[in-house]
């Protein structure tokens, strides 16, 4: 599996896994290959992470203040997701 295939699999897996939460702004943050495993870090926002106020409603809409980051571990040979872990990012 190459890096593009690993990223595509990770994104689709996260979209399916978090479908009920209606995540948005899914994006690639990091890619690492280590010990036969792809470590794909993805970031996304959830609807409840958006702050609404009168200013943003009149000017530019909702402003996202928080993103969640997940590390998707994919076995390179099997091409299967092994785990999805939360990644803490210092604020």
C-alpha positions as CSV (number, residue, x, y, z in Angstrom):
1,X,0.0,0.0,0.0
2,X,1.3,3.5,-0.8
3,X,0.9,6.6,1.2
4,X,-2.1,7.9,-0.9
5,X,-3.9,4.6,-0.4
6,X,-3.3,4.7,3.3
7,X,-4.6,8.3,3.6
8,X,-7.7,7.5,1.6
9,X,-8.5,4.4,3.7
10,X,-7.9,6.4,6.9
11,X,-10.2,9.2,5.8
12,X,-13.0,6.9,4.7
13,X,-12.7,4.9,7.9
14,X,-13.0,8.0,10.1
15,X,-15.9,9.4,8.0
16,X,-17.7,6.0,8.5
17,X,-16.8,5.7,12.2
18,X,-17.9,9.2,13.2
19,X,-20.9,9.4,10.7
20,X,-23.5,9.9,13.4
21,X,-21.5,12.9,14.8
22,X,-21.7,14.7,11.5
23,X,-18.0,15.7,11.5
24,X,-16.8,18.4,9.1
25,X,-13.6,19.9,7.8
26,X,-11.8,16.5,7.7
27,X,-8.2,17.0,6.8
28,X,-4.8,15.3,6.7
29,X,-2.4,16.5,9.4
30,X,0.5,14.0,9.4
31,X,1.7,10.7,7.9
32,X,4.3,8.4,9.3
33,X,5.3,4.8,8.4
34,X,6.8,2.9,11.2
35,X,7.4,-0.8,11.8
36,X,5.1,-2.0,9.0
37,X,2.3,0.3,10.0
38,X,0.9,3.6,8.7
39,X,0.2,6.2,11.3
40,X,-2.2,8.7,9.7
41,X,-3.2,11.8,11.8
42,X,-6.5,13.4,10.7
43,X,-8.1,16.5,12.1
44,X,-11.8,17.4,12.1
45,X,-14.5,19.5,13.7
46,X,-17.8,18.6,15.2
47,X,-20.9,20.7,15.0
48,X,-20.9,21.4,18.8
49,X,-17.4,22.8,18.6
50,X,-18.6,25.8,16.6
51,X,-19.2,29.0,18.6
52,X,-22.1,31.2,17.4
53,X,-22.6,34.8,18.3
54,X,-24.2,37.9,16.8
55,X,-21.0,39.1,15.2
56,X,-20.1,35.9,13.5
57,X,-23.7,35.4,12.4
58,X,-23.7,38.8,10.7
59,X,-20.3,38.7,9.2
60,X,-18.8,35.4,8.4
61,X,-20.9,32.6,9.9
62,X,-19.8,30.1,12.5
63,X,-16.1,30.1,13.6
64,X,-14.7,26.8,14.6
65,X,-12.7,27.0,17.8
66,X,-11.7,23.4,18.3
67,X,-10.5,20.5,16.2
68,X,-10.2,16.8,17.2
69,X,-7.2,14.9,16.1
70,X,-7.1,11.1,15.6
71,X,-4.3,8.8,14.7
72,X,-5.4,5.9,12.5
73,X,-3.1,2.9,12.6
74,X,-3.2,0.8,9.4
75,X,-1.4,-2.5,8.9
76,X,0.6,-2.0,5.6
77,X,0.5,-5.7,4.5
78,X,-3.1,-6.4,5.4
79,X,-4.4,-3.0,4.4
80,X,-6.7,-2.9,7.4
81,X,-7.2,-0.3,10.2
82,X,-5.9,-1.7,13.5
83,X,-6.9,1.2,15.7
84,X,-8.0,4.8,16.0
85,X,-6.5,6.8,18.9
86,X,-7.1,10.3,20.2
87,X,-4.2,12.7,19.8
88,X,-3.8,15.4,22.4
89,X,-2.5,18.7,21.0
90,X,-1.2,21.3,23.5
91,X,-3.2,24.5,23.4
